[in-house]
Amino acid sequence: MTMRLATLAFLAVLLASCAAPTSSVPPAVRSELAPTGKLRVGVVGSTSKGVGVDIGRELGQRLGVPVEFVRYESASALWVGVTKGEWDVASLGIDAQRANEMNFTAAYLYLGDVPVALAVPRGRTAAYPYTYEFVEDLKSSGFVGEAIARDTLPGARVAPARAK
């Protein structure tokens, strides 16, 4: 019986060590990405599916916070939303004019010739490097490719991962 309990205890510790660690996220990153206690993800169109939705859910899971999707009818409306502080991250086509209000990670996918990246409002100095590395991880792990396949997004392809 003692051996059985020891084995069960060992397995419990082993399983716990395999769980995605939210404690490895620095507190400054979590507070900048989820200042309201939840991650507000700006999306254009549907809030139920899509590559940007999948990425938002994954980021919330890694941060250990709930996710709220903030829906917009157009990329222009989403852009205005950043100036009003309505969202914490969003997936957008990289645009020089938009870069005045937000920082873009490297592209995670291309829609035709348009690079799409995760955007973080300017001034969130701890959040930006974290999201940049997060996107690189999603590309190299195959997450983005799987999300594109699930969404059957015509003309989309995974952006190249950064060389290591």
C-alpha positions as CSV (number, residue, x, y, z in Angstrom):
1,M,0.0,0.0,0.0
2,T,2.9,2.4,0.9
3,M,4.5,1.8,-2.5
4,R,1.2,2.4,-4.3
5,L,0.8,5.8,-2.5
6,A,4.4,6.7,-3.2
7,T,3.9,5.9,-6.9
8,L,0.6,7.9,-7.0
9,A,2.3,10.9,-5.3
10,F,5.2,10.7,-7.8
11,L,2.8,10.6,-10.8
12,A,0.9,13.6,-9.4
13,V,4.1,15.7,-9.1
14,L,5.1,14.6,-12.6
15,L,1.8,15.6,-14.1
16,A,1.8,18.9,-12.3
17,S,5.3,19.7,-13.7
18,C,4.0,19.1,-17.2
19,A,1.2,21.7,-16.9
20,A,1.7,25.1,-18.7
21,P,3.3,27.3,-16.1
22,T,1.6,30.7,-15.8
23,S,3.9,31.6,-12.9
24,S,6.8,31.9,-15.5
25,V,5.0,35.0,-16.8
26,P,6.5,38.1,-15.2
27,P,3.9,40.1,-13.2
28,A,4.7,43.2,-15.2
29,V,3.8,41.4,-18.4
30,R,0.6,40.0,-17.0
31,S,-0.5,43.4,-15.7
32,E,0.3,45.1,-19.0
33,L,-1.5,42.5,-21.1
34,A,-4.4,42.1,-18.8
35,P,-4.8,45.4,-16.9
36,T,-8.4,44.7,-16.2
37,G,-7.8,41.1,-15.0
38,K,-8.7,39.7,-18.3
39,L,-7.0,39.7,-21.8
40,R,-9.1,41.9,-24.1
41,V,-8.5,40.7,-27.7
42,G,-9.5,43.0,-30.5
43,V,-10.9,41.0,-33.5
44,V,-12.5,41.9,-36.8
45,G,-15.4,39.8,-37.7
46,S,-16.3,36.6,-35.8
47,T,-15.3,36.1,-32.2
48,S,-15.9,32.3,-32.3
49,K,-13.2,31.2,-34.8
50,G,-10.2,32.2,-36.7
51,V,-6.4,32.3,-36.4
52,G,-6.5,35.6,-34.4
53,V,-9.1,34.1,-32.0
54,D,-7.0,30.9,-31.5
55,I,-3.9,33.0,-30.8
56,G,-5.9,35.2,-28.3
57,R,-7.2,32.1,-26.5
58,E,-3.7,30.6,-26.4
59,L,-2.2,33.9,-25.0
60,G,-4.9,34.1,-22.3
61,Q,-4.2,30.5,-21.3
62,R,-0.4,31.1,-21.0
63,L,-1.1,34.2,-19.0
64,G,-3.5,32.4,-16.8
65,V,-6.3,35.0,-17.3
66,P,-9.8,34.9,-18.9
67,V,-10.1,36.2,-22.4
68,E,-12.7,38.7,-23.6
69,F,-13.1,39.2,-27.4
70,V,-13.8,42.8,-28.4
71,R,-15.5,42.6,-31.9
72,Y,-15.1,45.3,-34.6
73,E,-16.7,45.5,-38.0
74,S,-13.5,46.7,-39.7
75,A,-9.7,47.0,-39.2
76,S,-10.3,50.8,-39.2
77,A,-12.7,50.5,-36.2
78,L,-10.3,48.2,-34.4
79,W,-7.5,50.8,-34.9
80,V,-9.7,53.5,-33.4
81,G,-10.3,51.1,-30.5
82,V,-6.7,51.1,-29.5
83,T,-6.8,54.9,-29.1
84,K,-9.7,54.4,-26.7
85,G,-8.0,51.7,-24.7
86,E,-10.6,49.1,-25.6
87,W,-8.3,46.1,-26.2
88,D,-5.0,44.8,-25.0
89,V,-3.9,42.7,-28.1
90,A,-5.2,42.4,-31.6
91,S,-4.3,40.7,-34.9
92,L,-3.8,43.1,-37.7
93,G,-2.1,43.6,-41.0
94,I,1.2,45.5,-40.4
95,D,0.8,49.1,-41.4
96,A,3.2,52.0,-41.0
97,Q,0.4,54.4,-40.0
98,R,-1.0,52.0,-37.4
99,A,2.6,51.7,-35.9
100,N,2.1,55.2,-34.5
101,E,-0.4,53.8,-32.0
102,M,0.8,50.2,-31.5
103,N,3.8,47.9,-31.6
104,F,3.7,44.9,-34.0
105,T,5.3,41.6,-33.4
106,A,6.9,39.9,-36.4
107,A,4.3,38.6,-38.8
108,Y,2.8,35.2,-37.8
109,L,1.1,34.7,-41.2
110,Y,0.7,36.2,-44.6
111,L,-2.6,36.8,-46.4
112,G,-1.4,37.0,-49.9
113,D,1.3,39.6,-49.6
114,V,-0.1,41.2,-46.4
115,P,1.8,40.4,-43.2
116,V,-0.4,39.8,-40.2
117,A,1.0,40.2,-36.7
118,L,-0.1,40.6,-33.1
119,A,-0.4,44.2,-32.1
120,V,0.1,45.7,-28.6
121,P,-0.8,49.3,-27.7
122,R,2.3,51.5,-27.5
123,G,3.7,52.1,-24.0
124,R,3.4,48.5,-22.8
125,T,7.1,48.0,-22.6
126,A,7.0,44.6,-20.7
127,A,4.2,43.2,-22.9
128,Y,5.7,43.8,-26.3
129,P,8.9,41.6,-25.9
130,Y,6.8,38.9,-24.4
131,T,4.2,38.9,-27.2
132,Y,7.1,39.0,-29.8
133,E,8.6,35.8,-28.3
134,F,5.1,34.3,-27.9
135,V,4.4,34.7,-31.7
136,E,7.8,33.2,-32.6
137,D,7.0,30.2,-30.4
138,L,3.6,29.8,-32.1
139,K,5.2,29.8,-35.5
140,S,8.0,27.3,-34.7
141,S,5.8,24.9,-32.7
142,G,3.3,24.5,-35.6
143,F,0.4,26.3,-33.8
144,V,-0.1,28.9,-36.5
145,G,0.0,26.3,-39.3
146,E,-2.6,24.2,-37.4
147,A,-4.8,27.3,-36.8
148,I,-4.7,28.2,-40.5
149,A,-5.7,24.6,-41.5
150,R,-8.6,24.7,-39.0
151,D,-9.8,28.0,-40.3
152,T,-9.3,27.0,-44.0
153,L,-8.1,30.5,-44.7
154,P,-7.6,30.9,-48.4
155,G,-4.2,32.3,-49.5
156,A,-2.8,32.2,-45.9
157,R,0.6,30.9,-45.1
158,V,2.7,30.8,-42.0
159,A,5.3,33.6,-41.8
160,P,8.9,32.3,-41.5
161,A,10.1,31.8,-37.9
162,R,13.0,33.9,-36.8
163,A,16.4,32.2,-37.3
164,K,17.8,31.0,-34.1
